[in-house]
Structures are given as C-alpha cells and as structure tokens.
Amino acid sequence: MSVPKGAVVDDRDLVAKLARRDPAAEDWVTSRLREALERVAGAVATAEAHDEVAVSALYEILQAEERVLAGWDGRAPFLAYLTVVAARVCLHEGDRWSRLEGPLPASGERLREHLRDADIAAHVAGETDERLAGDVLRHLDGCRRCRRIVEAALAALTAQ
C-alpha cells in the first residue's frame, strides 16, 4: 500500500486493511499519524515536552488501535478522525507532561460527558446534520477540553 503523500485513499478499504493488520496500511497510517501528532504536539506542548508528548500520544493511540478503529463511523475522512484522536491524546499527554496550560478544569467539567472523537471529526470536516451541529456547538460553548481538541485538530489539518 505504497500511497504517495496527498493521494486519495479509500477510507473503508484502509480501515479494513488496518483491522487485518496489513503492514503496508499500518505503515502508511502511522506515517500520517506521526505528522498529525507532530503538528498537534507543537501546538499544545511546551518546547521541552514536545517530543515526549508526540511519542507518548503515538504509543497511546497504537495501544488502543482496535478501539480507535471501532470509533470511526465514516462521516468524516479517516485521517481527519485520526487527527482528532491525536489532538485529544496530545492534549491529555501535554497536560500530563506539563501543567503550564493553566489551572485544571473545574471539577464539574471533569465529570462532564465529552463529545465522541467521531462527532468532533464530523464537525471539523463539516459533515454534521443540523441537529448534531447544534448539539456540538452548544457543548463546545461550555467545554474547554473539547474546544481545545477542535482547535488543535483544525490547526493540524490546516497545516497538512
């Protein structure tokens, strides 16, 4: 599956190959994921923690590969979804490595139900219906964590 950078890839075929543990598909996605992680980690972590955040996030995502694959619902491009996953994990890892981002969220936010990665990816890709778009926007209005994920994912996708 040697696909040139920027080439169109059939997402469902790619996910099926990943589920079968196709080495070429895994290499291609890991390469794209590393690029997204580098961009997101650069945006959310201090210069000192950048590399550690990117490596830790990649490790976390690869450890949860089956759950990550199962979370993609096809509404957004798979690489947009992976970028949202990367943003979420990088923000978590960045906060863990360095508490320089400011105070921790209020305990009420910590208990809040957060948006699913697939819903954020669909929002970022502009693939939400009116009802879901309204729900997402209302949630983002009151949730700093999910807002940061959207901002980091958009920044990473824009930099591609």
ROSE-4610 file (N, C-alpha, C; in Angstrom, 1 decimal, always signed):
// ROSE-4610
residu = [M/M/M/S/S/S/V/V/V/P/P/P/K/K/K/G/G/G/A/A/A/V/V/V/V/V/V/D/D/D/D/D/D/R/R/R/D/D/D/L/L/L/V/V/V/A/A/A/K/K/K/L/L/L/A/A/A/R/R/R/R/R/R/D/D/D/P/P/P/A/A/A/A/A/A/E/E/E/D/D/D/W/W/W/V/V/V/T/T/T/S/S/S/R/R/R/L/L/L/R/R/R/E/E/E/A/A/A/L/L/L/E/E/E/R/R/R/V/V/V/A/A/A/G/G/G/A/A/A/V/V/V/A/A/A/T/T/T/A/A/A/E/E/E/A/A/A/H/H/H/D/D/D/E/E/E/V/V/V/A/A/A/V/V/V/S/S/S/A/A/A/L/L/L/Y/Y/Y/E/E/E/I/I/I/L/L/L/Q/Q/Q/A/A/A/E/E/E/E/E/E/R/R/R/V/V/V/L/L/L/A/A/A/G/G/G/W/W/W/D/D/D/G/G/G/R/R/R/A/A/A/P/P/P/F/F/F/L/L/L/A/A/A/Y/Y/Y/L/L/L/T/T/T/V/V/V/V/V/V/A/A/A/A/A/A/R/R/R/V/V/V/C/C/C/L/L/L/H/H/H/E/E/E/G/G/G/D/D/D/R/R/R/W/W/W/S/S/S/R/R/R/L/L/L/E/E/E/G/G/G/P/P/P/L/L/L/P/P/P/A/A/A/S/S/S/G/G/G/E/E/E/R/R/R/L/L/L/R/R/R/E/E/E/H/H/H/L/L/L/R/R/R/D/D/D/A/A/A/D/D/D/I/I/I/A/A/A/A/A/A/H/H/H/V/V/V/A/A/A/G/G/G/E/E/E/T/T/T/D/D/D/E/E/E/R/R/R/L/L/L/A/A/A/G/G/G/D/D/D/V/V/V/L/L/L/R/R/R/H/H/H/L/L/L/D/D/D/G/G/G/C/C/C/R/R/R/R/R/R/C/C/C/R/R/R/R/R/R/I/I/I/V/V/V/E/E/E/A/A/A/A/A/A/L/L/L/A/A/A/A/A/A/L/L/L/T/T/T/A/A/A/Q/Q/Q]
num = [1/1/1/2/2/2/3/3/3/4/4/4/5/5/5/6/6/6/7/7/7/8/8/8/9/9/9/10/10/10/11/11/11/12/12/12/13/13/13/14/14/14/15/15/15/16/16/16/17/17/17/18/18/18/19/19/19/20/20/20/21/21/21/22/22/22/23/23/23/24/24/24/25/25/25/26/26/26/27/27/27/28/28/28/29/29/29/30/30/30/31/31/31/32/32/32/33/33/33/34/34/34/35/35/35/36/36/36/37/37/37/38/38/38/39/39/39/40/40/40/41/41/41/42/42/42/43/43/43/44/44/44/45/45/45/46/46/46/47/47/47/48/48/48/49/49/49/50/50/50/51/51/51/52/52/52/53/53/53/54/54/54/55/55/55/56/56/56/57/57/57/58/58/58/59/59/59/60/60/60/61/61/61/62/62/62/63/63/63/64/64/64/65/65/65/66/66/66/67/67/67/68/68/68/69/69/69/70/70/70/71/71/71/72/72/72/73/73/73/74/74/74/75/75/75/76/76/76/77/77/77/78/78/78/79/79/79/80/80/80/81/81/81/82/82/82/83/83/83/84/84/84/85/85/85/86/86/86/87/87/87/88/88/88/89/89/89/90/90/90/91/91/91/92/92/92/93/93/93/94/94/94/95/95/95/96/96/96/97/97/97/98/98/98/99/99/99/100/100/100/101/101/101/102/102/102/103/103/103/104/104/104/105/105/105/106/106/106/107/107/107/108/108/108/109/109/109/110/110/110/111/111/111/112/112/112/113/113/113/114/114/114/115/115/115/116/116/116/117/117/117/118/118/118/119/119/119/120/120/120/121/121/121/122/122/122/123/123/123/124/124/124/125/125/125/126/126/126/127/127/127/128/128/128/129/129/129/130/130/130/131/131/131/132/132/132/133/133/133/134/134/134/135/135/135/136/136/136/137/137/137/138/138/138/139/139/139/140/140/140/141/141/141/142/142/142/143/143/143/144/144/144/145/145/145/146/146/146/147/147/147/148/148/148/149/149/149/150/150/150/151/151/151/152/152/152/153/153/153/154/154/154/155/155/155/156/156/156/157/157/157/158/158/158/159/159/159/160/160/160]
x = [+0.8/+0.0/+0.9/+1.8/+2.6/+1.8/+1.3/+0.4/+1.2/+1.3/+2.0/+1.3/+2.1/+1.5/+0.5/-0.6/-1.6/-2.6/-2.3/-3.2/-4.5/-5.5/-6.8/-6.8/-7.2/-7.2/-8.6/-9.1/-10.4/-10.4/-11.1/-11.1/-11.5/-12.6/-13.2/-12.2/-11.6/-10.6/-9.4/-9.0/-7.8/-8.1/-9.3/-9.7/-9.8/-10.3/-10.4/-9.0/-8.1/-6.7/-6.1/-6.3/-5.8/-6.3/-7.6/-8.2/-7.6/-7.2/-6.5/-5.0/-4.6/-3.1/-2.2/-2.7/-1.9/-0.7/+0.5/+1.7/+1.9/+1.6/+1.7/+0.7/-0.5/-1.6/-1.2/-0.7/-0.3/+0.9/+1.8/+3.0/+2.5/+1.6/+1.1/+0.3/-0.6/-1.3/-0.4/+0.5/+1.5/+2.2/+2.7/+3.4/+2.5/+1.3/+0.3/+0.0/-0.1/-0.4/+0.7/+1.9/+3.1/+3.1/+2.8/+2.8/+1.7/+0.5/-0.5/-0.1/+0.5/+1.0/+2.0/+2.9/+4.0/+3.3/+2.4/+1.7/+0.9/+0.2/-0.7/+0.2/+1.2/+2.1/+2.8/+3.2/+3.8/+2.9/+1.6/+0.6/+0.2/+0.3/-0.3/+0.8/+2.0/+3.0/+4.1/+4.8/+6.0/+7.1/+8.0/+9.1/+9.9/+10.0/+10.7/+10.0/+8.6/+7.8/+7.3/+7.6/+7.0/+7.3/+8.5/+8.8/+8.2/+8.3/+7.7/+6.2/+5.6/+4.1/+3.8/+4.5/+4.2/+4.4/+5.5/+5.8/+4.8/+4.5/+3.5/+2.1/+1.8/+0.5/+0.4/+1.5/+1.6/+1.4/+2.1/+2.1/+0.6/+0.0/-1.4/-2.3/-2.2/-3.1/-2.9/-1.6/-1.3/-1.8/-1.7/-2.2/-3.7/-4.4/-5.8/-6.3/-5.5/-5.9/-7.2/-7.6/-8.9/-10.1/-9.9/-10.9/-11.0/-9.8/-9.8/-10.5/-10.1/-10.8/-12.3/-12.7/-14.2/-14.9/-14.2/-14.8/-15.1/-14.4/-14.6/-15.9/-16.8/-18.1/-18.3/-17.3/-17.4/-17.9/-18.4/-18.9/-17.8/-16.7/-15.6/-14.5/-13.6/-12.4/-11.7/-11.1/-10.4/-9.3/-8.5/-7.3/-7.8/-8.9/-9.5/-9.8/-10.4/-10.8/-9.5/-8.5/-7.2/-6.6/-6.7/-6.2/-6.9/-8.2/-9.0/-8.5/-8.3/-7.8/-6.5/-5.6/-4.3/-4.4/-5.3/-5.4/-5.9/-6.9/-7.3/-6.2/-5.5/-4.4/-3.3/-2.9/-1.8/-2.2/-3.4/-3.8/-3.7/-4.2/-4.1/-2.6/-1.8/-0.4/+0.3/+0.0/+0.6/+0.3/-1.0/-1.3/-0.6/-0.4/+0.2/+1.7/+2.4/+3.8/+4.1/+3.1/+3.4/+2.1/+2.0/+0.8/+0.9/+1.6/+1.8/+0.6/-0.3/-1.5/-2.5/-2.2/-3.1/-3.8/-4.8/-5.4/-6.1/-6.2/-7.0/-8.5/-9.2/-10.6/-11.4/-12.4/-13.2/-13.7/-14.0/-14.4/-15.7/-16.6/-17.8/-17.4/-16.4/-16.0/-15.4/-14.6/-14.0/-15.0/-16.2/-17.3/-18.2/-18.0/-18.9/-18.7/-19.8/-19.7/-19.1/-18.1/-17.4/-17.9/-17.6/-18.0/-17.2/-17.7/-17.0/-16.1/-14.9/-14.0/-14.6/-15.5/-16.2/-17.1/-17.7/-18.6/-17.7/-16.6/-15.7/-15.1/-14.8/-14.2/-15.3/-16.5/-17.6/-17.8/-17.7/-17.8/-16.7/-15.5/-14.3/-14.4/-14.8/-14.9/-16.2/-17.0/-18.3/-19.3/-19.3/-20.2/-21.3/-21.7/-22.8/-24.1/-25.2/-26.5/-26.8/-27.9/-28.2/-28.4/-29.1/-29.3/-28.0/-27.2/-25.9/-25.0/-25.0/-24.2/-24.6/-25.9/-26.3/-25.9/-26.0/-25.6/-24.1/-23.3/-21.8/-21.5/-22.1/-21.8/-22.1/-23.3/-23.7/-22.7/-22.2/-21.3/-19.9/-19.5/-18.2/-18.2/-19.4/-19.6/-19.2/-19.5/-19.3/-18.2/-17.4/-16.4/-15.1/-14.2/-12.9/-12.1/-12.2/-11.4/-11.8/-13.1/-13.5/-13.1/-13.3/-12.9/-11.4/-10.6/-9.1/-8.8/-9.6/-9.4/-9.8/-10.9/-11.3/-10.2/-9.8/-8.8/-7.5/-7.0/-5.8/-5.9/-7.1/-7.3/-7.4/-8.1/-8.2/-6.9/-6.0/-4.7/-3.9/-3.9/-3.2/-3.6/-4.9/-5.5/-5.2/-5.2/-4.9/-3.4/-2.6/-1.1/-0.7/-1.6/-1.3/-1.1]
y = [-1.2/+0.0/+1.2/+1.3/+2.5/+3.6/+4.4/+5.5/+6.8/+7.6/+8.8/+9.8/+10.6/+11.6/+12.5/+12.8/+13.6/+12.8/+11.5/+10.7/+10.4/+10.2/+9.9/+8.4/+8.1/+6.7/+6.4/+5.2/+4.8/+4.4/+5.2/+5.1/+3.7/+3.3/+2.0/+0.8/+0.9/-0.1/+0.0/+1.2/+1.4/+0.8/+1.1/+0.6/-0.9/-1.5/-2.9/-3.5/-2.9/-3.4/-3.3/-2.2/-2.0/-3.0/-3.3/-4.4/-5.7/-6.0/-7.2/-7.2/-6.0/-5.8/-5.9/-5.3/-5.2/-4.3/-4.8/-4.0/-2.7/-2.7/-1.6/-0.5/-0.9/+0.1/+0.6/-0.2/+0.3/+1.3/+1.0/+1.9/+3.3/+3.2/+4.4/+5.3/+4.7/+5.4/+5.9/+5.1/+5.6/+6.8/+6.8/+7.9/+9.2/+9.1/+10.2/+10.6/+9.6/+9.9/+10.7/+10.2/+10.9/+12.4/+12.7/+14.0/+14.8/+14.3/+15.0/+15.2/+14.2/+14.3/+15.3/+15.4/+16.5/+17.9/+18.1/+19.4/+19.7/+18.7/+18.9/+19.1/+18.3/+18.4/+19.7/+20.2/+21.5/+22.6/+22.4/+23.5/+23.4/+22.2/+22.1/+21.9/+21.6/+21.3/+22.4/+22.5/+23.3/+22.8/+23.6/+23.1/+22.0/+22.0/+21.0/+19.6/+19.7/+18.5/+18.0/+18.7/+18.4/+17.0/+16.6/+15.2/+14.1/+14.3/+13.4/+13.2/+14.4/+14.3/+13.6/+13.9/+13.2/+11.7/+11.3/+9.8/+9.2/+9.8/+9.2/+9.1/+10.1/+10.1/+9.0/+8.8/+7.8/+6.4/+6.2/+4.9/+4.7/+5.7/+5.5/+5.1/+5.8/+5.5/+4.1/+3.7/+2.4/+1.3/+1.6/+0.6/+0.4/+1.5/+1.4/+1.3/+0.7/+0.7/+0.1/-1.0/-1.6/-0.6/+0.0/+0.9/+2.2/+2.6/+3.8/+3.4/+2.3/+1.8/+1.7/+1.2/+1.0/+2.3/+3.3/+4.6/+5.4/+5.1/+5.8/+5.4/+6.3/+6.0/+6.3/+6.8/+7.0/+8.4/+9.2/+10.5/+11.5/+11.4/+12.3/+11.4/+12.0/+11.2/+10.6/+9.4/+8.7/+9.4/+10.1/+10.9/+12.1/+12.7/+13.8/+13.2/+12.0/+11.4/+11.1/+10.5/+10.2/+11.5/+12.6/+13.9/+14.3/+14.1/+14.5/+13.6/+12.3/+11.4/+11.9/+12.2/+12.7/+14.0/+14.9/+16.1/+15.8/+14.9/+14.6/+14.0/+13.0/+12.3/+13.3/+14.1/+15.1/+16.1/+16.5/+17.5/+16.8/+15.6/+14.8/+14.6/+14.2/+13.9/+15.2/+16.3/+17.6/+18.1/+17.9/+18.3/+17.5/+16.2/+15.3/+15.7/+16.0/+16.3/+17.7/+18.6/+20.0/+20.7/+21.1/+21.8/+23.3/+23.7/+25.1/+25.7/+24.9/+25.4/+26.2/+26.2/+26.9/+26.0/+26.4/+25.6/+24.4/+23.3/+22.2/+22.6/+21.9/+22.2/+22.1/+22.9/+22.8/+21.4/+20.9/+19.6/+19.2/+20.2/+20.0/+19.6/+20.2/+19.9/+18.5/+18.2/+16.9/+15.7/+16.0/+15.0/+15.0/+16.0/+16.2/+15.1/+14.8/+13.8/+14.6/+14.2/+14.9/+14.3/+15.1/+14.7/+13.5/+12.6/+11.5/+12.0/+11.3/+11.7/+11.7/+10.8/+10.7/+12.0/+12.4/+13.6/+14.9/+14.9/+16.1/+16.0/+14.9/+14.7/+15.2/+14.7/+15.1/+16.6/+17.2/+18.7/+19.4/+18.9/+19.5/+19.4/+18.3/+18.0/+18.6/+19.3/+19.9/+18.8/+17.7/+16.6/+16.3/+17.3/+17.1/+17.6/+16.9/+17.4/+18.5/+19.3/+20.5/+20.2/+19.1/+18.8/+18.5/+17.7/+17.4/+18.6/+19.4/+20.6/+21.5/+21.7/+22.5/+21.9/+20.6/+19.9/+20.1/+20.0/+20.1/+21.5/+22.5/+23.9/+24.3/+23.8/+24.1/+23.4/+22.2/+21.6/+22.3/+22.7/+23.4/+24.8/+25.4/+26.7/+26.6/+25.4/+25.3/+24.3/+23.7/+22.7/+23.1/+23.5/+24.0/+22.8/+21.6/+20.5/+20.1/+20.0/+19.7/+20.8/+22.1/+23.2/+23.2/+22.8/+22.7/+21.6/+20.5/+19.4/+19.8/+20.5/+21.1/+22.0/+22.9/+23.9/+23.2/+22.3/+21.6/+20.7/+20.1/+19.3/+20.2/+21.3/+22.2/+22.8/+23.1/+23.6/+22.6/+21.3/+20.3/+20.0/+20.0/+19.7/+20.8/+22.0/+23.2/+23.2/+22.7/+22.6/+21.5/+20.6/+19.5/+19.9]
z = [+0.0/+0.0/+0.0/-0.9/-1.0/-1.7/-0.9/-1.5/-1.4/-2.5/-2.4/-1.5/-0.8/+0.1/-0.7/-0.1/-0.8/-1.7/-1.9/-2.8/-2.0/-2.8/-2.2/-1.9/-0.7/-0.2/+0.2/-0.2/+0.2/+1.6/+2.4/+3.9/+4.4/+3.8/+4.3/+4.0/+2.8/+2.4/+3.4/+3.7/+4.6/+6.0/+6.5/+7.8/+7.8/+6.8/+6.7/+6.7/+6.0/+6.0/+7.3/+8.0/+9.4/+10.3/+10.2/+11.0/+10.8/+9.5/+9.2/+9.5/+10.1/+10.4/+9.2/+8.1/+6.9/+7.2/+7.1/+7.4/+6.6/+5.3/+4.5/+4.9/+5.2/+5.6/+7.0/+7.9/+9.2/+9.1/+8.2/+8.0/+7.4/+6.5/+5.8/+6.9/+7.7/+8.7/+9.8/+10.2/+11.2/+10.8/+9.5/+9.0/+9.0/+8.6/+8.6/+10.0/+10.9/+12.3/+12.9/+12.6/+13.2/+12.8/+11.5/+11.0/+11.8/+12.0/+12.7/+14.2/+14.8/+16.2/+16.3/+15.4/+15.5/+15.5/+14.6/+14.5/+15.7/+16.2/+17.4/+18.6/+18.8/+20.0/+20.0/+18.8/+18.7/+19.1/+18.9/+19.3/+20.8/+21.4/+22.7/+23.8/+23.5/+24.5/+24.5/+25.6/+25.6/+24.7/+24.4/+23.5/+24.2/+25.5/+26.2/+26.2/+26.2/+26.3/+24.9/+23.8/+22.5/+22.1/+22.1/+21.6/+22.5/+23.8/+24.7/+24.6/+24.3/+24.1/+22.9/+21.8/+20.5/+20.6/+21.2/+21.4/+22.3/+23.4/+24.3/+23.7/+22.9/+22.2/+21.2/+20.4/+19.4/+20.1/+21.2/+21.9/+22.4/+23.0/+23.5/+22.4/+21.2/+20.1/+19.5/+19.4/+18.9/+19.8/+21.1/+22.1/+22.1/+21.7/+21.6/+20.2/+19.3/+17.9/+17.6/+18.2/+17.9/+18.3/+19.5/+19.9/+19.0/+18.6/+17.7/+16.4/+15.8/+14.6/+14.7/+15.8/+16.1/+16.3/+16.7/+16.9/+15.7/+14.6/+13.3/+12.7/+12.4/+11.9/+10.4/+9.8/+8.3/+7.9/+8.9/+8.5/+8.1/+8.7/+8.3/+7.7/+7.0/+6.4/+7.6/+7.4/+8.4/+9.0/+8.1/+8.6/+9.4/+9.1/+9.9/+11.3/+11.3/+12.6/+13.4/+12.7/+13.4/+14.0/+13.2/+13.7/+15.0/+15.0/+16.2/+17.4/+17.1/+18.2/+18.6/+17.7/+18.0/+18.9/+18.5/+19.3/+20.7/+20.9/+22.2/+23.1/+22.5/+23.2/+23.5/+22.5/+22.8/+23.9/+23.9/+24.9/+26.3/+26.4/+27.6/+28.0/+27.1/+27.4/+27.7/+26.9/+27.2/+28.6/+29.0/+30.3/+31.4/+31.1/+32.0/+32.1/+31.0/+31.0/+31.6/+31.3/+31.8/+32.1/+33.4/+33.8/+33.6/+32.5/+32.2/+31.5/+31.1/+30.4/+31.2/+32.5/+33.4/+34.4/+35.1/+36.1/+35.5/+36.2/+35.8/+35.6/+34.8/+34.6/+36.0/+36.1/+37.3/+37.4/+38.7/+38.8/+38.1/+37.9/+37.1/+35.6/+35.1/+33.7/+33.6/+34.7/+34.7/+34.6/+35.2/+35.3/+34.0/+33.2/+32.1/+31.0/+30.4/+29.3/+28.1/+27.5/+26.4/+25.1/+24.0/+22.7/+22.3/+21.5/+20.9/+19.8/+19.6/+18.6/+17.2/+17.0/+15.6/+15.4/+16.5/+16.4/+16.2/+16.8/+16.6/+15.2/+14.7/+13.4/+12.4/+12.5/+11.6/+11.6/+12.8/+13.0/+12.2/+12.5/+11.9/+10.3/+9.9/+8.4/+7.8/+8.6/+8.1/+7.7/+8.3/+7.9/+9.0/+9.7/+10.7/+10.2/+10.6/+10.3/+11.2/+10.9/+11.7/+13.2/+13.5/+14.9/+15.7/+15.1/+15.7/+15.7/+14.7/+14.7/+15.8/+16.1/+17.2/+18.5/+18.7/+19.9/+20.1/+19.1/+19.2/+19.5/+18.9/+19.2/+20.6/+21.1/+22.5/+23.4/+23.1/+24.0/+24.0/+22.8/+22.7/+23.4/+23.4/+24.1/+25.6/+26.2/+27.6/+28.0/+27.1/+27.4/+26.8/+27.7/+27.3/+26.7/+27.3/+26.8/+25.3/+25.0/+23.7/+22.7/+23.2/+22.3/+22.0/+22.9/+22.6/+21.6/+21.7/+20.8/+19.4/+19.2/+17.9/+17.4/+18.2/+17.8/+17.3/+18.1/+17.8/+16.5/+16.3/+15.1/+13.9/+14.0/+12.9/+12.5/+13.5/+13.2/+12.5/+13.0/+12.4/+11.0/+10.7/+9.4/+8.4/+8.9/+8.1/+7.7/+8.5/+8.2/+7.3/+7.0/+6.1/+4.7]
